Amino acid sequence: MRAALRNGIAAALAATVALGGVTPAHAFEAGVSAGAPVEQGALVDTDNDGLPDEWEENGVVLSDGTFLNLPAYGADPQRPDIFLQLNWMKSDEEDYGLESEKIQDIVDLFDDHGIAMHIDAGETFNNIPGYEARGGETVEYSQYYFDGTTPAFQLLNNINDFLGPRQSVFRIGVIGDQIDENNLATGASLVNDNSFFVANHRFVNTQDKLRNAVLHELGHTLGLRHNGAHEAVRNVGEAQPVNGEYRSVMNFLYRFTTFNYSEEPYEVQTAEGVETIPADWDSLVLNTSRIGVNGETATKQAQPTTITWTEKKPVEEAGEAPKVQEAPKTETPQEPKPAPKAEADVNVAAIVAPIVAVAAIAGIGFVLANMQGLTIPGLAL
């Protein structure tokens, strides 16, 4: 219990640090050129995607008992995998969702770079075999998605509301209308975390633009800023002029014209001299402080167990003959469920979520997409 609580607090604090503009110590750069296997606690993660090999080989039982059959879904411990759920607003007047053809474009782009993208978009698109879809047009309509709430809190709430324990495997992306009444930004994201929002308003007027906006906001959850990899641009800063050599959908100049992350490094002048910013595809951080935690490898939990108990001996009433106690009974469950664990009741991430949100509110690590390419303090496109 103490160890699990301690590990949970460490993971939650790591998420807080990531939002604060510092990559967690256990976060690593992943992609087609991923380095040596990374250990997630006691579990090895060969492809550096945040999902332990054992989960990808045998499946995982989440903290609420849900079983995710990752190998059947196409997960492979030798190739990075990303699982994404896309939900969007309901409306009789406008379709806020991304068409299946454009979702397939995203899947193909990642596949071309050695990463398997598994997307649940409900009835519109689902390339996860045997998985019960939860994505699609499920969000109640509101013209201003963040009206009356702080975007950071809402994005954190989306992780719990849309994913619950599945946040150990999935990211969540929501598509809707404007962010608020006076904001025509195209999206908001939590950097190095599991949640983003895309504003499909009147200026995002084609499916290609919407597709690029989704790729852009997803990129923030994968550790990319507006000028390159989070770790690599510490000395550059969001206020620097847009660099035309950075050819990426993350760049304001190419947001709607380039459907790709950068393939080549580029050089930028900083206060400390010229620095080389690596290609986006070589710098993606696929894991977060949530991915690959709070689950048990399925084979460890699915072994048949025998439950034995003895019935309580009834109190003998005066004048009655003693009652014979029945022999112990045994039962072997046909479909055993994971043994309950005390630490599963402790949601440390939920405890520190307000701290994370406050950090984001203070202008740390929260990313906003601005149509005009302007930088808002603490927020960026």
VEXDOTI-680014 format. One record per residue (C-alpha): residue number from 1; x, y, z; chain. Coordinates in Angstrom, 3 decimals. Last residue first. Layout:
BEGIN
    k         x         y         z  c
  NUM         X         Y         Z  A
...
//
This chain:
BEGIN
    k         x         y         z  c
  381    -0.825    27.627   -30.211  A
  380     0.501    29.091   -26.981  A
  379    -0.566    29.898   -23.464  A
  378     1.363    31.071   -20.433  A
  377     1.078    34.672   -21.550  A
  376    -0.818    34.683   -24.880  A
  375     1.397    34.303   -27.945  A
  374    -0.050    35.586   -31.178  A
  373    -0.183    33.329   -34.220  A
  372    -3.383    34.908   -35.530  A
  371    -5.410    31.728   -35.105  A
  370    -4.104    31.131   -31.608  A
  369    -3.603    27.569   -30.408  A
  368    -3.410    27.298   -26.641  A
  367    -0.880    25.401   -24.566  A
  366    -0.719    25.128   -20.805  A
  365     2.807    24.529   -19.471  A
  364     2.860    27.213   -16.846  A
  363     0.625    30.264   -17.021  A
  362    -0.530    30.405   -13.438  A
  361    -3.648    28.574   -14.551  A
  360    -1.449    25.650   -15.598  A
  359     0.152    25.483   -12.171  A
  358    -3.298    25.742   -10.613  A
  357    -4.436    22.886   -12.819  A
  356    -1.603    20.650   -11.689  A
  355    -2.299    21.473    -8.043  A
  354    -6.001    20.790    -8.610  A
  353    -5.053    17.411   -10.105  A
  352    -3.064    16.479    -6.982  A
  351    -5.751    14.403    -5.305  A
  350    -7.159    13.069    -8.567  A
  349    -3.734    11.791    -9.531  A
  348    -3.482    10.098    -6.145  A
  347    -6.588     8.025    -6.716  A
  346    -6.452     5.752    -3.666  A
  345    -9.068     3.018    -3.925  A
  344    -6.774     0.937    -6.086  A
  343    -4.322     0.947    -3.179  A
  342    -6.427    -1.506    -1.264  A
  341    -6.236    -4.097    -3.982  A
  340    -9.147    -6.275    -4.991  A
  339    -8.186    -9.608    -6.536  A
  338    -8.669    -9.500   -10.272  A
  337   -11.815   -11.232   -11.488  A
  336   -12.160   -14.955   -12.000  A
  335   -14.280   -16.113   -14.941  A
  334   -15.296   -19.695   -14.201  A
  333   -14.880   -19.264   -10.450  A
  332   -13.597   -22.333    -8.588  A
  331   -15.695   -23.027    -5.536  A
  330   -14.999   -24.813    -2.320  A
  329   -17.279   -25.516     0.608  A
  328   -16.206   -26.383     4.153  A
  327   -18.268   -29.125     5.737  A
  326   -21.553   -28.166     7.317  A
  325   -21.726   -27.645    11.054  A
  324   -23.956   -30.181    12.801  A
  323   -26.560   -28.591    14.987  A
  322   -26.487   -29.415    18.677  A
  321   -29.730   -30.892    19.887  A
  320   -32.215   -28.380    21.151  A
  319   -33.258   -27.901    24.752  A
  318   -31.693   -24.468    25.083  A
  317   -30.836   -22.875    21.733  A
  316   -27.475   -23.488    20.129  A
  315   -25.997   -20.448    18.411  A
  314   -25.392   -21.154    14.745  A
  313   -21.881   -22.159    13.582  A
  312   -20.628   -19.674    10.971  A
  311   -20.160   -21.313     7.608  A
  310   -16.587   -22.163     6.704  A
  309   -14.910   -20.613     3.647  A
  308   -12.782   -21.635     0.713  A
  307   -12.283   -19.730    -2.547  A
  306   -10.080   -21.453    -5.095  A
  305    -8.320   -19.352    -7.697  A
  304    -8.019   -19.620   -11.439  A
  303    -5.128   -17.501   -12.830  A
  302    -6.322   -14.318   -14.510  A
  301    -4.529   -11.750   -12.369  A
  300    -0.891   -12.358   -13.237  A
  299    -1.805   -13.137   -16.845  A
  298    -3.515    -9.762   -17.204  A
  297    -0.539    -7.597   -16.306  A
  296    -1.776    -5.269   -13.580  A
  295    -2.724    -1.626   -14.054  A
  294    -2.246     1.716   -12.331  A
  293     0.615     2.904   -14.575  A
  292     1.567     2.487   -18.250  A
  291     0.494     5.929   -19.445  A
  290    -0.379     8.323   -16.628  A
  289     2.902    10.224   -16.069  A
  288     3.068    10.549   -19.835  A
  287     4.483     8.280   -22.514  A
  286     4.951     8.938   -26.219  A
  285     7.587    11.650   -25.972  A
  284     8.311    12.560   -29.602  A
  283    11.872    13.680   -30.338  A
  282    13.023    11.963   -33.527  A
  281     9.745    12.698   -35.304  A
  280    10.000    16.347   -34.326  A
  279    13.381    16.781   -36.010  A
  278    16.120    18.029   -33.703  A
  277    16.664    21.702   -32.810  A
  276    20.273    22.752   -33.375  A
  275    21.394    25.682   -31.257  A
  274    23.249    28.818   -32.297  A
  273    24.493    30.912   -29.396  A
  272    23.663    31.197   -25.708  A
  271    21.154    33.991   -26.162  A
  270    19.568    31.883   -28.887  A
  269    19.859    31.672   -32.673  A
  268    18.045    28.759   -34.254  A
  267    19.197    25.836   -36.377  A
  266    16.981    23.203   -37.960  A
  265    16.544    19.452   -37.700  A
  264    14.730    17.514   -40.438  A
  263    11.460    15.573   -40.673  A
  262     9.254    18.131   -38.931  A
  261     5.753    17.014   -37.970  A
  260     3.417    16.550   -40.885  A
  259     0.339    17.881   -42.622  A
  258     1.813    21.170   -43.754  A
  257    -0.537    23.874   -45.052  A
  256    -2.834    24.488   -42.078  A
  255    -0.237    24.906   -39.324  A
  254     2.597    25.880   -41.656  A
  253     3.452    29.409   -40.550  A
  252     2.280    28.895   -36.959  A
  251     4.751    26.003   -36.595  A
  250     3.408    22.815   -34.939  A
  249     2.349    21.492   -38.355  A
  248     6.082    21.359   -38.984  A
  247     8.638    22.885   -41.289  A
  246    10.985    24.666   -38.873  A
  245    13.078    26.535   -41.427  A
  244    10.547    29.362   -41.481  A
  243    11.359    30.262   -37.876  A
  242     8.514    32.058   -36.123  A
  241     9.886    34.969   -34.149  A
  240    10.869    34.073   -30.557  A
  239     8.168    34.587   -27.920  A
  238     7.663    30.834   -27.406  A
  237    11.111    30.433   -25.892  A
  236    14.413    29.484   -27.483  A
  235    16.539    28.442   -24.522  A
  234    14.238    25.604   -23.475  A
  233    13.727    24.587   -27.099  A
  232    15.271    21.102   -27.079  A
  231    13.369    19.574   -24.165  A
  230     9.989    20.628   -25.516  A
  229    10.702    19.416   -29.031  A
  228    10.191    22.030   -31.696  A
  227     9.200    25.630   -32.334  A
  226     5.535    25.647   -31.421  A
  225     6.076    23.118   -28.623  A
  224     6.163    19.337   -28.943  A
  223     5.983    16.884   -26.041  A
  222     3.585    14.267   -27.362  A
  221     0.592    15.961   -25.718  A
  220     1.550    19.047   -27.734  A
  219     1.622    16.993   -30.919  A
  218    -1.968    15.897   -30.354  A
  217    -2.897    19.579   -30.532  A
  216    -1.145    19.947   -33.895  A
  215    -2.447    16.690   -35.378  A
  214    -6.001    17.654   -34.403  A
  213    -5.546    21.109   -35.947  A
  212    -4.165    19.505   -39.113  A
  211    -7.256    17.277   -39.450  A
  210    -9.516    20.280   -38.831  A
  209    -7.726    22.258   -41.545  A
  208    -8.074    19.342   -43.967  A
  207   -11.744    18.943   -43.050  A
  206   -12.388    22.521   -44.094  A
  205   -13.775    25.631   -42.388  A
  204   -11.582    26.045   -39.334  A
  203   -12.445    29.730   -39.380  A
  202   -16.088    29.125   -38.493  A
  201   -15.305    27.054   -35.389  A
  200   -13.818    23.580   -34.961  A
  199   -12.019    24.319   -31.685  A
  198    -9.770    21.341   -30.920  A
  197    -9.280    20.187   -27.315  A
  196    -6.414    18.171   -25.802  A
  195    -5.776    15.634   -23.044  A
  194    -3.289    12.917   -22.100  A
  193    -0.252    14.795   -20.765  A
  192     3.154    15.892   -22.051  A
  191     1.826    19.411   -22.738  A
  190    -1.827    19.843   -21.793  A
  189    -3.615    21.078   -24.883  A
  188    -5.860    23.844   -26.188  A
  187    -7.197    24.439   -29.675  A
  186    -7.955    26.592   -32.679  A
  185    -7.903    29.977   -30.995  A
  184   -10.823    32.214   -31.863  A
  183   -11.230    33.581   -28.342  A
  182   -13.653    36.309   -27.357  A
  181   -16.693    34.157   -26.634  A
  180   -14.846    31.119   -25.310  A
  179   -13.016    28.077   -26.652  A
  178   -15.122    28.090   -29.784  A
  177   -16.939    25.001   -31.092  A
  176   -16.137    21.366   -30.344  A
  175   -13.640    18.559   -30.821  A
  174   -12.435    16.538   -27.810  A
  173    -9.186    14.534   -27.747  A
  172    -8.487    11.919   -25.081  A
  171    -5.305     9.865   -24.656  A
  170    -5.486     6.154   -23.903  A
  169    -3.490     3.480   -22.030  A
  168    -3.372     4.276   -18.302  A
  167    -6.081     6.843   -19.046  A
  166    -8.333     3.783   -19.295  A
  165    -8.913     4.149   -15.537  A
  164   -11.403     6.963   -16.232  A
  163   -11.306     7.790   -19.931  A
  162   -13.993    10.337   -20.796  A
  161   -14.684    11.860   -17.374  A
  160   -11.230    11.352   -15.828  A
  159    -9.181    12.682   -18.722  A
  158   -11.836    15.267   -19.530  A
  157   -11.531    16.635   -15.997  A
  156    -7.883    17.483   -16.652  A
  155    -8.849    19.341   -19.821  A
  154   -11.604    21.144   -17.951  A
  153    -9.306    22.174   -15.098  A
  152    -6.730    23.584   -17.512  A
  151    -9.404    25.362   -19.533  A
  150   -10.726    27.214   -16.456  A
  149   -14.490    27.076   -16.265  A
  148   -17.514    29.269   -16.919  A
  147   -17.287    28.977   -20.715  A
  146   -14.633    26.426   -21.676  A
  145   -16.597    24.899   -24.576  A
  144   -18.143    28.119   -25.846  A
  143   -20.943    27.306   -28.276  A
  142   -22.124    24.389   -26.169  A
  141   -23.318    21.097   -27.601  A
  140   -23.417    17.951   -25.495  A
  139   -20.496    15.644   -26.247  A
  138   -21.184    12.137   -27.589  A
  137   -20.469    12.311   -31.323  A
  136   -17.645     9.779   -31.612  A
  135   -15.605     7.842   -29.080  A
  134   -16.604     5.021   -26.738  A
  133   -15.936     2.062   -29.034  A
  132   -15.935    -1.421   -27.524  A
  131   -12.632    -2.923   -28.710  A
  130   -12.672    -6.159   -30.686  A
  129   -10.255    -4.868   -33.325  A
  128    -9.048    -1.267   -32.723  A
  127    -9.295     0.592   -36.056  A
  126   -12.424     2.503   -35.039  A
  125   -13.798     5.306   -37.187  A
  124   -17.098     7.137   -37.619  A
  123   -19.164     4.818   -35.414  A
  122   -17.079     5.772   -32.392  A
  121   -13.862     7.680   -32.964  A
  120   -11.525     5.140   -31.355  A
  119    -8.032     5.540   -32.783  A
  118    -5.023     3.206   -32.660  A
  117    -1.889     4.851   -34.065  A
  116     0.997     2.435   -34.670  A
  115     4.317     4.259   -34.852  A
  114     7.037     3.486   -37.413  A
  113     7.113     6.862   -39.166  A
  112     4.927     5.840   -42.117  A
  111     2.521     4.350   -39.566  A
  110     2.233     7.755   -37.918  A
  109     1.197     9.365   -41.194  A
  108    -1.120     6.469   -42.074  A
  107    -3.078     6.785   -38.807  A
  106    -3.381    10.550   -39.270  A
  105    -4.631    10.153   -42.848  A
  104    -7.059     7.486   -41.610  A
  103    -8.611    10.149   -39.383  A
  102    -9.020    12.303   -42.489  A
  101   -10.834     9.539   -44.375  A
  100   -13.036     8.814   -41.341  A
   99   -14.306    12.394   -41.255  A
   98   -13.431    14.556   -38.268  A
   97   -16.405    15.559   -36.151  A
   96   -18.089    18.903   -35.593  A
   95   -21.023    18.223   -37.903  A
   94   -23.173    21.335   -37.966  A
   93   -26.811    22.314   -37.596  A
   92   -28.335    19.434   -35.638  A
   91   -25.374    19.459   -33.231  A
   90   -23.613    16.938   -31.033  A
   89   -20.090    17.825   -29.976  A
   88   -17.017    15.679   -30.503  A
   87   -15.161    12.679   -29.096  A
   86   -11.800    11.225   -30.170  A
   85   -10.122     8.422   -28.186  A
   84    -6.408     7.864   -28.834  A
   83    -4.122     4.877   -28.298  A
   82    -0.479     5.324   -29.321  A
   81     1.795     2.340   -29.995  A
   80     5.577     2.131   -30.444  A
   79     6.835    -1.062   -32.118  A
   78     8.589    -4.105   -30.572  A
   77     6.119    -4.461   -27.680  A
   76     3.262    -4.708   -30.214  A
   75    -0.282    -3.483   -29.665  A
   74    -2.789    -4.578   -32.308  A
   73    -6.035    -4.474   -30.336  A
   72    -5.771    -8.243   -29.808  A
   71    -2.382    -7.671   -28.180  A
   70    -3.907    -4.928   -25.987  A
   69    -6.780    -6.950   -24.581  A
   68    -7.947    -4.306   -22.119  A
   67    -9.568    -5.855   -19.055  A
   66   -11.577    -3.582   -16.781  A
   65   -11.244    -4.513   -13.106  A
   64   -11.542    -0.938   -11.812  A
   63    -7.761    -0.540   -11.377  A
   62    -7.083    -1.771   -14.903  A
   61    -6.398    -5.349   -15.965  A
   60    -3.850    -5.362   -18.777  A
   59    -3.253    -7.398   -21.911  A
   58    -0.857   -10.282   -22.465  A
   57     1.869    -9.155   -24.889  A
   56     1.293    -5.407   -24.870  A
   55     0.758    -5.384   -21.123  A
   54     3.856    -7.497   -20.525  A
   53     5.933    -5.206   -22.735  A
   52     5.064    -2.220   -20.558  A
   51     3.161     0.622   -22.259  A
   50     4.980     3.970   -22.064  A
   49     5.882     3.989   -25.765  A
   48     9.570     3.226   -25.221  A
   47     9.677     0.241   -27.611  A
   46    11.194    -2.174   -25.080  A
   45     9.143    -1.171   -22.054  A
   44    10.370    -3.440   -19.254  A
   43     8.321    -3.852   -16.084  A
   42     9.699    -3.468   -12.525  A
   41     8.843     0.234   -12.365  A
   40     8.363     1.100   -16.011  A
   39    11.820     0.037   -17.224  A
   38    13.020     1.646   -20.428  A
   37    14.463    -0.367   -23.279  A
   36    17.521     1.191   -24.944  A
   35    17.031     3.935   -27.496  A
   34    14.085     4.917   -29.625  A
   33    14.951     5.715   -33.233  A
   32    11.466     5.168   -34.657  A
   31    10.055     7.283   -31.903  A
   30    10.767     7.957   -28.289  A
   29    12.357    10.637   -26.153  A
   28    12.025     9.796   -22.513  A
   27     9.852    10.687   -19.583  A
   26    11.079     9.130   -16.336  A
   25    12.583    12.376   -15.045  A
   24     9.460    14.295   -15.859  A
   23     9.857    16.945   -18.592  A
   22     9.918    20.458   -17.204  A
   21     7.537    23.165   -18.390  A
   20     5.285    23.305   -15.374  A
   19     2.868    20.924   -16.980  A
   18     5.609    18.329   -16.994  A
   17     6.346    19.096   -13.350  A
   16     2.723    18.481   -12.422  A
   15     2.710    15.214   -14.343  A
   14     5.817    14.156   -12.441  A
   13     4.021    15.060    -9.246  A
   12     1.275    12.621   -10.176  A
   11     3.773     9.899   -10.996  A
   10     5.633    10.415    -7.723  A
    9     2.373    10.438    -5.776  A
    8     1.359     7.167    -7.398  A
    7     4.720     5.594    -6.660  A
    6     4.450     6.573    -2.999  A
    5     0.883     5.298    -2.795  A
    4     1.870     2.011    -4.415  A
    3     4.813     1.647    -2.062  A
    2     2.718     2.474     0.977  A
    1     0.000     0.000     0.000  A
//
